[in-house]
Amino acid sequence: MTAEDIRSPREAHIPWAAMTGIIATVTVFAVAQGLTYPLLSFILERQGTTSGLIGLSAAMTPLGFIVSAPFIPAISRRLGGARLAILCSVLAALTLIAIGWTQNIWAWMPLRFLLGVFANPLYVISETWLISITPAPRRGRIMGLYSSIVSAGFAIGPLSLGLAGTQGWPPFVIGIAAFLACGIILPTVASRVPKISSEGEATSLSGFVALAPLLLSAVFTAAAFEQILLSLFAVYGAALGSAEGRIASLITCFIAGNAVLQILLGRVAERFGSKPTMSFCVLACLAGCLLLPLVFNAWLIWPLVFVWGGVSFGIYTMSLIQLGERFTGPALIAGNAAFAFAWGIGGLTGSPAAGVAMQLIGHQGLPLSLGLLSCVLAAFLMAGRRTG
């Protein structure tokens, strides 16, 4: 019997006020980030920038996640999580102001890199807070709720461009205001969150990598899967003669599944365990890869991409749940930083690798690449179960 099994009912109380503040903070931040990707791409396209440079510019933000991740645990200990998160919110707003002011791709390269550097600590600290205050019996549904709402925030960002447009300062003002709103909400949140213990088994990203390589492999897979599909599904659909409007609707359906199904998967994890649920998500992803070429032009493609969106991001949700089950204190901060690092690597490398595969073997390189990712993670999970 574990410590989580003998918690009293009082310990299972859910601190909704603190949780609402944390989720609201990250969601607002996600809206701002979700807005910047399409906004800057639209601007660069109007300027006649090549697609290669547009892609390179977009890659600067996940690169900022990767580079900053190893430093977050130490900086958080020095400044305190709340101060670091508030500082990063303000610096992200100033960076977006500079991006709107310069309107130049070469200036945007370092600025978008800095945007990733400043965004990363806020996600790491907020997820650490949320995991640390979530009662174990309710961890699945709470982390599922968190994943669903944050995913919706990312989706709202691009949709807001329909109201503000992509010309001039109005769309930038939305993003800047969202970043600053985080800085306003955070002090209230911080006062409701207990200080994270300084005792723990790992205090650095590298120390955590040795403790949980399987979890980081899962995060890498979730990130690569999502980025490959979002960036290359249009190429796949065009090769099969599908109209742009249909492809865009299918991508929206994928994102909707991502947002809607996390709470359900969280409840499943509470009932059957996060590890079996992760295995289910991986096998469902693999099944989708096998079915995609067969059902792409049939009505079954709609439920397929909806479920795909849910189970592919569900791998990340299950990883968060397992992180909370296994780690506390500095190890939890290091774990979230390592998750950000693995997510950045997956997002940065997945699309180029799949793009090369599609160049070499044709459009079916997309489901092949996604299937290979799923197979490798499934093999890791099976090996981990045998050794564990």
N, C-alpha and C positions, 0 to 999 in steps of 0.2 A: 504494500500500500504506500502510495506516494504522499508527499505533503499536500498536494492539490486535492487528494481524495478525502482528506480529513478537515477541510476548511469548514468553518462554522457558517451558518446562514448569513451572519453579519458580514463576514469576509466576502460573501458573494454579492453584496450590495453593489449596484452599478452607479458610479459617480457621474450621472448624466450631464451635469453642468460642465464639468471639466471635459468630458468626452465631446460634448457638443461644440465647445470652444475650439478644441484641437482639430476636429474634423472640419469645422467652418474655416479655420485658418488655412489648412492645407487645400481645401476646395477652392477658396478664393485665389490662392496662389496658383492652383492648377488652371483656373480660368485664364489667368494672365499668361501662363506659359503656353496653354493651348491656343491662345490668340496669336502669339508671336510667330509661330512656325508658318502658318499660311500667309499671314500679313506680310512678313518679310519676303517670302517667296513671290507673292504677287508683285511687290514693289520691284524686286530684282528682275522679274520677267518683263515688266514694263520698261525697264532700263535696257533691255536687250542682253542681259547676262546669260551666258551659256548654262545649260542644265547641269553640267559638271561643276561649275563654280557655285551654282545655287545649292547643289548637294553638299559641296565642301563647306559652304557657309553654315548650313544646317547642322553639320557634324560637329561644329565647334561647341555647341551646348553640351551634348553628351561627353565630349572630350573634357569639358570643364568639370563634369561629374566625376570622371575617372581620376583626373589629376588631384582634385580636392579631397576625395574620399579618405586617403590615408591620413590626412592631417586633422580630420574632424574630431576624433576622440580626444586628442591632446588639447586642441583649441577649446573644446567644450569644457574640459576639466579646468582650464586656466580662466576662461571668461565666465563660465556658467552657461548652461543650455539656453536659458531664457534670454540673456544678454546677446548671445551669439545669434539666436534666431531673429531677434528684433533688429540687430545691426544688419543682418543679411537682407531682411525685408527692405530696409531703407536703401541699402547699396544696390539691390536689384532695381528699385524704382529709379535711382539716379542713372543706372546703366541703361535702362530703357529710354530715359530722357535723352541720353547721349546718342543712342541709336536713332531716335527720331530726329535729332538735330543734324546728324552727319549725312544720312542718306547715301552712304558710299560703301560698297561691298568690302573694300580693303580695310576700312575703319571698322566695319561690322565684324570682321573675323575675330579680332581680340575682344571686342565688346560682347559678342555672343558667347565666347569662351568664358568671360567673366560672369555672364548671366548664369551659366551652368555652375560656376564656382559658388556664386551667392545663393542659388536655389538649393543646392545639395544639402547644406547644413539644416535648412528649415525642414526638409523632408525627414532627414535622419533624426533630428531632435523630436519632431512631432510624432513620428512613428514610435520612437523610444518611449515617450510619455504615454502614448495610447496603450502600448503593450503592457507597460509597467502598472497601469491602474486598472486594467481590464481583469475582472474575476475569471479564474480558469474555467468555471462551468459555462461561462457565456463568451469565451474568447472567439469561438468560431463565428457566431452571428455578428459580434461587434466588429471583428476584422473584415468580415464580409460586407457589412454595412459601410465601413470605412472605404473599402476598395470600390464599392458601387458608387458612392457619392463622389469620390475623387475622380473616378472615370467619367462621371457625368460632368464634372467641372471641366475636364479636358475637352469634352465634346461641346460644352457651352461656349468655350473660347472662340472656335471658328464660327459658330452660329452668330455670335455677337457682331461679326463683321458684316452680316446681312443688314444690321441696323446702323452701324457706324460707317460702313464702307471701308475702303482701303486707301483712300486719298487723304493727305494732310494729317493733322494732329488728332482728330477725334478718336480713331482706333487706338492710338498710342495712349491717349488720356485714360481710356478704359483700363488698359494694362497697368499704367502707372498708379491709378487709383486703387486697383486691386492689390498691388504690391504694398502700398502704403496702408491699406486696410488691415493687412496682416500685422503690420507693426503696431496698429492700434488695438487689435484683438489680443495679441500675444501677452501683454502684461496681466490682463485679467485671467488668461489661461494659466500663466505661470504661477499665480498666487494660489491656484486650486490644485496644483500638481505637487506631490511630495518629492523632495529632493532624492535623486537617484543615489543609491548607496555607492560608496567609494570602494567597497570590497567586491572582488570578482576574480574570475580566472583568466581574463584576457583584457588588456587595455589598449591594444593596437589592432589595426586591420590585419596585419600579417599574422598576429597571434590567433585571430579568429579564423583565418583561412585554414590553418592546420586543424582547428576544432570541428569545422563544419563544411568540408569541401562539397558534400552532396547537396546541401542547401544552396550553396552558391552556384552549383551547376544547374539547379532548378531555376534560380533567378535568371541566370544567363539564357537559358532556354526560353523562358517566358518572354524576355525582352527581345531576343532574336526573332522568335515566332511572330510577335506582334509587329515589329518593324518590317520584316520581310513581307508580310501580307499587306500591310498598309501602303508600303512604298512600291510594290511590284504587282499587286493584284490587278491594277489597271492595265499593265503590260500583258498579263496573262489573258485577261478578258478580251482585250483588243485582238490578240492573236487568234482567238476563237470567234471573232466577228461580233462580239457583244457591243451594244451602243454605250456611249460614255455615261448617259443617264442611268442605265441599268447597273453599270459597274459602280457608280457613285452610291446608288441606293444599296447595293450589296455591302459596300464598305460601311455605310451607316448602320446596316443591320448587324454587321460584325461588332461594331462599337456598342450598339444597343445590348447585344448579348453579353458583352463585357460588363456593362454597368448593371444589368438587371439580375444576372444569375449568381452574383457573388454572395448575396445573403443566403440564397438557397444552398449553395455549396458550403457556406459556413455552418448552417444547421446540419448538413450531412456530416461535416467533420466532427461536430459535437456528438453526433449519434454513433458514428462508426470509426472515428479517429481521423486525424489529419493525414497520416501516412497512407492508409488505404484510399482516402479521397484523392490525394495527390496522384497515386497510381492510376485511379480511374480517369482523372483529367488527362494524364499523359496518353493513356490508351485511347481515349476519345479523340484526342488530337490526331493520333496516328490513323484511326479509323476515318476521320475526315479527310486526311491526305489521300487515302486509298479511294474514297468515294468521289472526291472533287472532279476528276476527269469524266466520271460516269454520269454525274447529275448536273453539271454546270449549266446546261441548256434546258433543264427541267425545273419544275416548281420546287422540287426537293432541295434545290440550292439555297432557298431562303431559310428553312429551318436549320440546314447544315451550317451556314455561316453564322447564324445566331448562336447556336450551341458552341461552335468553334470559338467565337469571341468569349463566351463564358468560361469554357474549360481551359483555354490557353492562358487567360489571365488568372484563372483559378489556381494554376500552378504557383503563381506569385503569392496569392492569398494564403494558400496552404503553407508556403514557406514562412510567411509572417507568423502564422499560428504556431508553427513548430519552433520558430525563434523564441516566442514568448514562453513556450513549454519548457525549453531547455536552458535559457540563459537569463541572468539578471545583472543589475549594476553595470559596471564598465563594459562587461562582455556584451551586454545588450546594445550599448551605444556603438561599440566596435562592430557588432553584427549588422546593425542597420547601415553603418558606413560601408561595410563590405558588400551588403546588398546593393547599395548605390553604385559601387565600383563594378560589380558583376552586371548590373543592369546597363550601365554605360558601355561596357565592353560588348555585351550582346547587341545593343542598339547600334553600336558603331560598326561592328564587323558582320552582322547578319545579312543586311541588305546587299553590300558589295559581293559577299560570297555567293549568295543566291543569284545575283545578277550575272556573275561569271558563269554559274551553272546553266542559266537560261541561254546565255550566248553560245555555250558549247553544245548543249543537247536540245535546245529549243524551249518552247514555252512550258513543257512539262517538267522543266527543271525547277519550277516553283513548288509543286506538290512533292517532288522528289527531295528538295532541300528541307522542306518542313517535315517530311516523313523521316528523313535522316536525323534531324534534331530530336524528334520524338523518340526514335529508336534508341539513340545513344543515351538519353535520359532514362528511358525504361530499363536499359541494361544496367545503368548505374544504380537505379533503385532496387533492382533484383539483387545485384551484388551486395549492396548495403544491407539488405534484409538478411542475406545469408551470413554476412560477417557480424551483423548486429544481434 
